[in-house]
Amino acid sequence: MKVFMLGWEFPPFISGGLGTACYGLTKAMNDLGIEVTFALPKVVDPSHSTHVKMLSPGTVIKNTVMRTTSEEVEDELKNVKIKTIQSLLEPYGSVEEYQHRYEDILRNKRMELGGIEFTEEMLVEGKNANGPDYAGDMYSEIHRYAACAVKLAVREDFDVIHAHDWMTYPAGMAVASITGKPLVVHVHSTEFDRSGEHVNQRIYDIERKGMHSADKIIAVSHLTRNTVITRYGILGEKVEVVHNGVDRSVAAKIETSRASIKSEEKIVLFLGRITMQKGPEYFLQAAKKVLSVIDNVKFVMAGSGDMMHRTIEMAAELGIGNKVLFTGFLRGDDVRKVYEMADLYVMPSVSEPFGIAPLEALNHDVPVLISKQSGVSEVLTHALKVDFWDVQEMANKIIAVLRYHPLQMTLREHGNFEVRKFKWEDAAAKCISIYGDMLLRAQPAY
Amino acid sequence: MPSVCFYFQVHQPFRLKHYTVFDNSSSYFDEFKNASICRKVADKCYLPANRLLLDLIRRFEGRFKISYSITGVLLEQLNKYCPEVMSTFDALARTGCVEFLAETYYHSLSFLYSHDEFANQVAKHVEQIEYLFGTKPRVFRNTELIYNNDLAKKIESMGIFDGIITEGADHILGDRSCNFVYSPPECEKVKLLLKNYALSDDIAFRFSNQGWQEYPLFANKFAGWINKFNGNGQVINLFMDYETFGEHQWQDTGIFEFLNHLPEEVLKHEDNNFKTPSEVLEAYEPVGTVDVPHVISWADEERDLSAWLGNAMQSNALHEVYRLEELIREAKDERLTADWRRLQTSDHFYYMCTKYFNDGDVHKYFSPYDSPYDSYINYMNVLSNLKERLAEPKPGTTAVATV
């Protein structure tokens, strides 16, 4: 079995659950002996200046950072071929953010070329045969990406196409129509999760088209499966649920000096993108109520996002600015450290198709309080659960965890044990059996 | 021989309200929920089962006998929410074929934490049963059939009991049979009646299980199993929750039909009879001593305390509630005492059990909470309010200084 996978982000550049899921799933498929060709939009380097260099006319494209990463990953994953496609697409990127990134590149390049007036076309298009020629808006970029994917796919041999989230659906459809191979789209989130009722019609249309063109849809939870069925008009029999897993190896190292760095002050942790979908304002409202009962507690908000400034302001308005700390986006060792400090992890998401982060928290021995409006709440029993809007109950539960050590202990012990059953191997095996069923049905009947 | 001895456990706890750390009310129990559950169970079980048993007792003219243990907390609720159930129990009591057993009024685990409190609750229950049904109980059953040698000694020292009912757990009997009367070590008077868990659970748990090889179970088949013990058993102790009839096993499973035909099928064999626990103790001499140094119960596979004391939350909650004993006694406040005692009902701790939580089994079925964690949080919030009330100076004892 060979899979052409249209995915996102490989370590160490992982900004959220989508990248974690793609990597976890692919790695597990590799271990199960499945050959995967993984098409990856080239990860945008954290510093934009690198991009400027790469874009300069006449410069040989060198993407050393990316090379080494994918080579390292390839070394580890014997059955996986990683093919990067140069693209400005990023998971969770909005149309506006894309525009910003694109304009930054143009501006930087103009500066580098010493103020000489060039037209946009001269700067980015067709100057270098091997160079990237990003499209000027995200929608066009998605289609340009699809064209690149097709170019790549025709040179590859595979049985199934597997596309992750809407930005790769057009690529998946294009590859499917050229090669005639069956298409699986994997729904990690929908426009309704990201934007509530204020959906972006164009994105919705792309999602809908992708889902309808697909031969099979994989949803990360029953919650998401319901959304796919009710909001996108898909027949139930076409949608399978494959819950995500969590990588245990990450946590195995940290079991040392946990208690030693504890102070008297309790820490309640929010870790995730600070966006509408993640419910940061409910976290703050609950914090306010908690602080009306107990004082020796700090609320740490780790992450960044389009609601960051608004959230900082809100903490100040609530009069709890001195009790809420914003760390910005954390990665690697900093994530580990913040988990080590935390007494409780809270995920107050308004809409969470799955939510791998609570599993990671449990992996790090931190008990979790999750919103009932999350996919992970379907499968996790040793967690506290609350409706995201019920800030009173959220505060009630936070206080209980901070106050009653036996509660924290029982949640942690059982949770840490339970989390071991969420394995990527199982998720991968389920995907593979879905491929199998699909291929069986695709065979001509005699 | 053998005698068939039926004992039904009848109990409903006072369930707590949803109570957050922000609540400050001194009324902790969910009147609405308790009333509606009580009425529902009365309609499905207590009323139809009482009616049927009354009818059977009359039909067999003294040859069919049963026993009950009804907790004080249920009696209070029945009195308030379903008085008609009380009158049917009263009618059963007046047949003379029904024995009422004693237990802790609050269906508590007090024996494990305070022998004083335990004795008080047993005395309160004995008094209540005598008041309602006119006879003093002579046989004791502890909450969830929790038992060990110390309990036997404690019951013996109380001087009013002839026997104790407990679980016929394999590990206390070894290769001996549970179908005989036994004695506890170092006791002169009290004897033991041990539950035949295999036959009891055939009715209580397996009756409607279509995957069970004996399904469907009819009264004649069951009576046949009892007949097998002819000549090698004194008594078959069938002990179960009363809610088995109509509530755990719904009416449409045929459970009432089964019960309706059982006496006639059992009595077809002329050596068989029905006896109440006291009659069994009078009729048969103990065949040996059963030594139970460690605590047993009738719960789950393990037959131990892990359903109430299996995790840190449970032991913490129990410890915290019994820690208040002295303060409660000093406070001499009737309402505080009643609230404190209702908080001792074992169900509160059962809801906190995490043992089988993943599998969604019986523990989940009986719990009004979404999770054991929610139940612990709720309980601790209530307990914390009770502590605050205890710490408040009593009205009348302060104010003096201001004169």
Boltz contact constraints between the chains, C-beta under 6 A:
constraints:
  - contact:
      token1: [A, 381]
      token2: [B, 357]
      max_distance: 6.0
  - contact:
      token1: [A, 381]
      token2: [B, 358]
      max_distance: 6.0
  - contact:
      token1: [A, 384]
      token2: [B, 373]
      max_distance: 6.0
  - contact:
      token1: [A, 396]
      token2: [B, 20]
      max_distance: 6.0
  - contact:
      token1: [A, 396]
      token2: [B, 21]
      max_distance: 6.0
  - contact:
      token1: [A, 399]
      token2: [B, 21]
      max_distance: 6.0
  - contact:
      token1: [A, 400]
      token2: [B, 377]
      max_distance: 6.0
  - contact:
      token1: [A, 404]
      token2: [B, 380]
      max_distance: 6.0
  - contact:
      token1: [A, 406]
      token2: [B, 312]
      max_distance: 6.0
  - contact:
      token1: [A, 406]
      token2: [B, 313]
      max_distance: 6.0
  - contact:
      token1: [A, 406]
      token2: [B, 316]
      max_distance: 6.0
  - contact:
      token1: [A, 407]
      token2: [B, 313]
      max_distance: 6.0
  - contact:
      token1: [A, 407]
      token2: [B, 376]
      max_distance: 6.0
  - contact:
      token1: [A, 409]
      token2: [B, 312]
      max_distance: 6.0
  - contact:
      token1: [A, 410]
      token2: [B, 311]
      max_distance: 6.0
  - contact:
      token1: [A, 410]
      token2: [B, 312]
      max_distance: 6.0
  - contact:
      token1: [A, 410]
      token2: [B, 313]
      max_distance: 6.0
  - contact:
      token1: [A, 414]
      token2: [B, 354]
      max_distance: 6.0
